[in-house]
Amino acid sequence: MIKVPPIHFEVFVREAFLVFMKDENFNLFPVINYDNFVVGQLQRRRFLERIILGKYGYGIHLNGNKKVRDVMEPPGLTLEASNTIEEAAMQLQNRTYPHTYDDIIVVEKGRYLGVVSVSLLIEALAQKSLMLAKDANPLTGLPGNWAIKNVIEEKISKMEDFDVIYIDINHFKPFNDKYGFAKGDEVIISLGNILKKTVSAKRNTFVGHIGGDDFIVICPPEASLEIAEKIKEEFEKLLPDFHGKDFLTGCYLSKDREGKEKNFPLLSLTFAIVSSLTREITSYAHLASISSEVKAKAKSLSRETGTSVIFKDRRKDKIIKKEFLDERNECVSQ
């Protein structure tokens, strides 16, 4: 972002012209009012051609004594400083302003901060997309740990409320040993697709693949239990395909970590949910520390029941902000 000096809307056009001549490297000047709110803009080429030169070259004589507010254009694309690169790109894509490649005015709650070029925004988006592509899990195509860390740290920095759902597959290693790695990959891909489909219509929700059979969903607090229940429901519909004839018996024979044969229950999922509404999450590393205990508890419950478990952390180290948490902090197990 460049701090282009703004032009006040009560300034005379001839004075604005001198500003343009003094700062020839700037393509666009925001126009502000008395409260520093952006009320318009002057774009170099159009301002000089239409206002200063005019049709017959007499523009400065005709317009020089006018105020900038009389000749300024409406603001083109204005972005809040808190917007992400992706949000900025989406606004750029959806804009109806005719001059697509004008510089972008950056504001904070409407007040002017600076200017960024469209080319710089596109370059930043391309660089981020490249990093995401390198980080994406090759099996599911979902973003990996780099993207997960960035999403969480961004939400912390913006002081947004969010829930994190950690998801992993119970008894996945013995399943691989029994049915083969190709079948195991099929399970991983299927779960990834279920996660994508489940959150596709959800706002402000992110899905990542930590690695192996570990996944993560970051979502608004009010949506976490609903999302977990839907993922569980869709996953269990595929159990007959995953287990074949073993589905009818409800278990399968494989080897444990000590190499001993034993019966294992059908595949199931563990959901461990941590909420920023009740925990003071200060960093990505802090979240990992909190979640390790929650995941251990959820996994313990899953081993006891042999089925999928949805466990939401009930510990509190901050004031609850929403009433719905009062009833939803219980373990949901089926």
Backbone torsions as a table, in degrees:
resi	resn	phi	psi	omega
1	MET	NA	138.2	179.6
2	ILE	-111.4	137.5	179.2
3	LYS	-86.7	81.6	176.9
4	VAL	-75.6	130.2	-179.5
5	PRO	-63.2	125.1	-179.4
6	PRO	-76.1	162.1	177.4
7	ILE	-111.9	132.5	-179.2
8	HIS	-75.4	142.8	-174.1
9	PHE	-70.3	-12.9	178.3
10	GLU	-93.9	-0.3	179.8
11	VAL	-71.3	147.3	175.4
12	PHE	-72.6	150.1	-178.5
13	VAL	-58.6	-39.9	-179.0
14	ARG	-62.5	-33.5	177.6
15	GLU	-70.5	-39.0	177.0
16	ALA	-63.3	-37.4	178.3
17	PHE	-61.0	-39.7	178.7
18	LEU	-65.4	-34.7	176.7
19	VAL	-63.9	-41.2	178.2
20	PHE	-62.7	-40.8	-178.6
21	MET	-70.7	-30.8	-178.5
22	LYS	-74.5	-38.9	-177.2
23	ASP	-115.1	77.9	-173.5
24	GLU	-73.6	-12.3	-178.7
25	ASN	-83.9	-13.4	-177.6
26	PHE	-90.8	131.0	-176.9
27	ASN	-89.8	-27.0	-174.4
28	LEU	-144.2	136.2	177.3
29	PHE	-115.8	122.0	174.5
30	PRO	-69.0	148.2	175.2
31	VAL	-109.7	128.7	-176.1
32	ILE	-120.0	162.1	175.0
33	ASN	-100.8	-165.1	-175.9
34	TYR	-65.8	-26.2	-177.9
35	ASP	-96.5	11.6	178.9
36	ASN	71.3	16.8	174.3
37	PHE	-81.7	142.1	179.1
38	VAL	-76.5	121.9	-178.8
39	VAL	-117.3	-7.7	-179.9
40	GLY	-177.5	-168.4	179.1
41	GLN	-155.5	157.8	171.6
42	LEU	-123.9	116.5	178.6
43	GLN	-95.8	132.8	-168.1
44	ARG	-50.8	-59.3	-172.7
45	ARG	-62.9	-46.6	-176.8
46	ARG	-68.7	-36.9	178.6
47	PHE	-64.1	-46.0	-178.3
48	LEU	-68.8	-41.9	-176.9
49	GLU	-72.2	-43.4	-172.1
50	ARG	-90.0	-39.9	-172.4
51	ILE	-96.0	-42.8	-175.9
52	ILE	-84.2	-47.8	178.9
53	LEU	-83.4	-51.5	-177.7
54	GLY	74.3	179.7	-174.6
55	LYS	-62.6	-37.7	-176.3
56	TYR	-115.7	14.0	177.0
57	GLY	86.3	9.1	-178.3
58	TYR	-107.9	19.5	-174.4
59	GLY	-58.5	-42.0	-176.9
60	ILE	-65.2	-31.3	178.5
61	HIS	-76.0	-34.8	-178.7
62	LEU	-79.4	-34.2	-171.2
63	ASN	-109.9	-10.6	-171.5
64	GLY	-55.8	-34.2	-177.7
65	ASN	-93.2	2.5	174.6
66	LYS	-77.2	159.6	174.4
67	LYS	-86.0	151.4	179.9
68	VAL	-56.3	-34.3	-179.1
69	ARG	-61.4	-22.2	-179.0
70	ASP	-83.1	-18.5	-175.1
71	VAL	-122.0	-8.3	-175.5
72	MET	-68.1	155.2	172.2
73	GLU	-88.1	158.1	171.9
74	PRO	-65.3	153.8	178.9
75	PRO	-56.9	139.3	178.5
76	GLY	-75.4	-104.0	176.5
77	LEU	-101.4	121.5	179.0
78	THR	-116.5	126.2	-176.9
79	LEU	-117.3	141.0	171.4
80	GLU	-73.0	142.1	-178.2
81	ALA	-60.6	-25.1	-177.9
82	SER	-81.4	-7.5	179.4
83	ASN	-63.6	144.6	172.5
84	THR	-78.4	168.4	177.3
85	ILE	-60.6	-39.9	-178.9
86	GLU	-65.4	-42.0	178.2
87	GLU	-63.9	-39.7	178.4
88	ALA	-64.4	-42.8	179.7
89	ALA	-64.6	-37.8	178.6
90	MET	-65.0	-41.6	177.7
91	GLN	-64.8	-38.2	178.5
92	LEU	-64.2	-41.3	-179.1
93	GLN	-66.7	-36.1	-174.8
94	ASN	-92.0	-0.1	-173.5
95	ARG	-67.2	147.2	176.8
96	THR	-105.6	-2.5	179.6
97	TYR	-64.3	132.7	-172.0
98	PRO	-69.1	-24.3	-174.5
99	HIS	-97.7	83.6	-170.2
100	THR	-59.3	-34.7	-170.9
101	TYR	-100.3	15.5	171.1
102	ASP	-62.4	152.5	173.7
103	ASP	-61.9	160.2	-176.1
104	ILE	-105.2	131.5	179.4
105	ILE	-87.7	130.5	-180.0
106	VAL	-105.4	130.9	-178.2
107	VAL	-129.3	164.6	171.1
108	GLU	-126.0	107.2	-175.1
109	LYS	54.2	41.9	175.4
110	GLY	90.6	-18.1	-177.8
111	ARG	-90.4	140.7	-172.2
112	TYR	-64.1	135.6	175.5
113	LEU	-119.5	-45.9	-175.8
114	GLY	178.8	-167.5	-176.8
115	VAL	-134.8	141.2	175.6
116	VAL	-130.4	142.2	-178.4
117	SER	-81.0	150.4	177.9
118	VAL	-60.9	-40.3	-178.7
119	SER	-62.2	-37.3	178.6
120	LEU	-67.8	-39.7	177.7
121	LEU	-63.5	-45.0	-179.6
122	ILE	-63.9	-40.1	178.5
123	GLU	-63.5	-43.0	178.8
124	ALA	-63.9	-40.0	179.1
125	LEU	-66.0	-39.9	179.0
126	ALA	-64.7	-41.1	178.8
127	GLN	-64.6	-41.3	179.2
128	LYS	-67.4	-40.5	178.4
129	SER	-61.7	-38.8	178.9
130	LEU	-64.5	-42.7	178.8
131	MET	-65.9	-38.1	177.5
132	LEU	-65.6	-39.1	179.8
133	ALA	-64.1	-40.3	178.1
134	LYS	-67.9	-31.4	-176.4
135	ASP	-84.2	-19.7	-174.1
136	ALA	-62.2	142.7	177.2
137	ASN	-67.9	128.8	-175.9
138	PRO	-65.6	-23.1	-177.6
139	LEU	-83.1	-44.9	-175.6
140	THR	-103.6	-19.0	-175.8
141	GLY	76.6	2.9	-179.3
142	LEU	-79.7	151.5	177.6
143	PRO	-58.8	146.9	-178.3
144	GLY	-101.4	-153.9	-169.9
145	ASN	-65.4	-33.9	179.0
146	TRP	-61.6	-47.4	-179.4
147	ALA	-68.1	-40.3	179.2
148	ILE	-58.7	-48.0	-179.8
149	LYS	-59.7	-43.4	-177.9
150	ASN	-66.4	-40.2	179.2
151	VAL	-63.3	-45.9	-178.8
152	ILE	-65.1	-45.3	-178.9
153	GLU	-66.5	-32.2	177.1
154	GLU	-66.5	-42.4	179.3
155	LYS	-66.1	-38.1	177.2
156	ILE	-64.1	-44.5	-177.8
157	SER	-65.8	-31.4	179.0
158	LYS	-87.2	-2.7	-178.9
159	MET	59.2	38.2	176.6
160	GLU	-83.4	146.3	172.1
161	ASP	-82.2	135.5	-179.4
162	PHE	-154.7	156.4	170.4
163	ASP	-111.4	146.3	174.6
164	VAL	-116.2	124.0	178.3
165	ILE	-106.7	113.8	174.4
166	TYR	-92.6	128.9	-175.6
167	ILE	-126.6	129.8	170.5
168	ASP	-142.9	162.2	-174.8
169	ILE	-94.1	127.7	179.7
170	ASN	-75.9	137.0	176.7
171	HIS	58.4	39.4	-177.5
172	PHE	-72.5	-35.2	179.8
173	LYS	-63.2	-50.7	177.5
174	PRO	-61.7	-30.7	175.8
175	PHE	-62.3	-46.1	177.9
176	ASN	-59.4	-43.5	-179.6
177	ASP	-63.0	-36.5	-177.1
178	LYS	-77.9	-49.1	-170.1
179	TYR	-103.2	-10.4	178.3
180	GLY	99.0	157.4	-175.3
181	PHE	-68.8	-30.6	178.6
182	ALA	-63.0	-40.8	178.2
183	LYS	-68.9	-36.9	176.9
184	GLY	-62.7	-42.5	176.5
185	ASP	-61.3	-37.8	178.2
186	GLU	-60.7	-40.7	179.1
187	VAL	-64.6	-45.1	-179.8
188	ILE	-61.5	-46.5	-180.0
189	ILE	-62.9	-42.4	-179.9
190	SER	-62.6	-43.4	179.4
191	LEU	-65.2	-40.9	176.9
192	GLY	-59.1	-42.2	179.4
193	ASN	-66.5	-37.4	177.9
194	ILE	-62.8	-43.6	179.6
195	LEU	-62.2	-45.6	179.4
196	LYS	-59.2	-47.3	-177.9
197	LYS	-65.1	-40.7	-176.7
198	THR	-63.7	-39.0	-175.5
199	VAL	-98.7	0.4	-173.6
200	SER	-57.8	-34.7	-178.4
201	ALA	-97.2	3.6	-177.6
202	LYS	-90.1	135.8	177.8
203	ARG	-81.7	146.2	172.6
204	ASN	57.3	40.1	-177.8
205	THR	-126.8	139.1	-175.4
206	PHE	-127.7	139.9	176.5
207	VAL	-120.2	133.1	177.0
208	GLY	-134.9	161.3	179.0
209	HIS	-117.4	104.4	-177.5
210	ILE	-64.7	-37.2	-179.1
211	GLY	145.2	153.1	179.7
212	GLY	57.5	-125.2	179.2
213	ASP	-103.3	21.2	-179.3
214	ASP	-105.3	125.3	-179.9
215	PHE	-126.6	168.3	179.8
216	ILE	-144.9	142.1	172.0
217	VAL	-125.5	130.7	176.3
218	ILE	-114.8	122.2	-170.1
219	CYS	-149.5	169.8	173.0
220	PRO	-61.7	145.9	-175.8
221	PRO	-55.6	-36.4	-176.3
222	GLU	-72.4	-10.7	-175.6
223	ALA	-103.1	-11.2	-168.6
224	SER	-62.9	-46.4	-177.8
225	LEU	-67.9	-38.5	177.4
226	GLU	-62.7	-43.4	179.2
227	ILE	-63.6	-46.1	179.8
228	ALA	-60.0	-44.3	179.6
229	GLU	-62.0	-40.9	-179.5
230	LYS	-67.4	-42.2	178.1
231	ILE	-62.0	-45.7	178.7
232	LYS	-58.0	-46.3	-178.7
233	GLU	-61.6	-45.9	-178.1
234	GLU	-69.5	-36.6	178.9
235	PHE	-64.6	-43.6	-176.8
236	GLU	-67.9	-21.5	175.0
237	LYS	-65.7	-23.8	-176.7
238	LEU	-92.7	-3.9	-177.7
239	LEU	-57.0	-39.3	176.5
240	PRO	-59.5	-37.0	178.2
241	ASP	-70.9	-38.1	-179.0
242	PHE	-68.3	-40.1	-170.9
243	HIS	-104.5	-10.9	179.8
244	GLY	60.0	-133.2	-176.8
245	LYS	-66.5	-23.1	178.5
246	ASP	-66.0	-19.8	179.8
247	PHE	-61.3	-34.4	-177.7
248	LEU	-68.6	-32.3	179.5
249	THR	-85.0	-19.2	177.8
250	GLY	81.7	9.7	177.6
251	CYS	-160.8	172.1	177.6
252	TYR	-147.9	154.5	-177.6
253	LEU	-93.5	126.7	177.5
254	SER	-153.5	-173.7	-177.3
255	LYS	-104.6	141.4	175.3
256	ASP	-83.6	-173.4	-175.5
257	ARG	-67.8	-17.6	177.3
258	GLU	-94.5	3.9	177.4
259	GLY	83.9	9.7	179.7
260	LYS	-93.0	138.1	179.2
261	GLU	-75.4	137.9	177.3
262	LYS	-158.2	165.3	176.6
263	ASN	-84.6	134.6	177.4
264	PHE	-116.1	144.9	175.7
265	PRO	-69.5	163.5	176.9
266	LEU	-59.1	158.5	-179.7
267	LEU	-55.3	143.3	176.8
268	SER	-148.7	174.5	-176.4
269	LEU	-120.8	147.8	170.6
270	THR	-111.7	127.5	177.3
271	PHE	-114.3	117.9	176.1
272	ALA	-114.6	119.0	-172.7
273	ILE	-114.8	128.4	176.1
274	VAL	-117.7	135.3	-177.1
275	SER	-118.1	135.5	175.4
276	SER	-73.3	-10.5	177.9
277	LEU	-68.8	-31.6	-176.7
278	THR	-113.5	-13.2	-180.0
279	ARG	-118.1	138.1	177.2
280	GLU	-81.3	88.3	-178.9
281	ILE	-87.2	115.4	-173.7
282	THR	-103.6	-16.4	-179.0
283	SER	-164.4	170.1	177.0
284	TYR	-63.1	-41.5	179.2
285	ALA	-65.3	-37.8	178.0
286	HIS	-64.7	-41.2	177.3
287	LEU	-61.4	-42.4	178.8
288	ALA	-60.4	-38.3	179.0
289	SER	-66.3	-43.7	178.8
290	ILE	-64.8	-45.1	-172.7
291	SER	-69.5	-26.5	-177.4
292	SER	-60.3	-40.5	178.8
293	GLU	-70.9	-38.4	179.1
294	VAL	-65.3	-43.0	179.1
295	LYS	-64.5	-38.9	179.1
296	ALA	-63.0	-41.5	178.9
297	LYS	-65.7	-44.6	179.5
298	ALA	-61.9	-41.2	-179.5
299	LYS	-66.0	-38.8	178.1
300	SER	-61.6	-43.1	178.4
301	LEU	-64.9	-37.3	179.2
302	SER	-66.7	-39.0	178.2
303	ARG	-65.4	-35.9	-179.9
304	GLU	-67.1	-39.9	-175.4
305	THR	-92.3	-24.9	-176.8
306	GLY	72.2	15.8	-179.0
307	THR	-132.8	178.3	177.3
308	SER	-66.7	143.2	-179.4
309	VAL	-133.3	133.6	172.8
310	ILE	-111.7	114.5	-175.5
311	PHE	-124.7	120.5	177.9
312	LYS	-106.7	129.2	-177.0
313	ASP	-55.2	128.2	-178.6
314	ARG	-101.6	-5.4	-179.2
315	ARG	-71.3	149.4	-177.4
316	LYS	-132.6	128.1	170.2
317	ASP	-128.7	19.2	173.7
318	LYS	-153.4	165.9	-177.6
319	ILE	-70.6	133.6	177.6
320	ILE	-66.5	135.7	-175.8
321	LYS	-100.7	-20.6	-175.2
322	LYS	-130.6	139.8	-175.1
323	GLU	-67.1	-27.3	-174.9
324	PHE	-64.6	-18.0	-179.8
325	LEU	-69.8	-24.3	-175.6
326	ASP	-58.4	-37.0	-175.7
327	GLU	-99.1	-16.0	-170.4
328	ARG	-99.2	0.5	-178.0
329	ASN	-81.9	8.9	179.2
330	GLU	-89.1	154.3	177.2
331	CYS	-71.8	130.0	175.1
332	VAL	-104.2	115.7	-173.4
333	SER	-133.3	129.0	177.5
334	GLN	-137.1	NA	NA
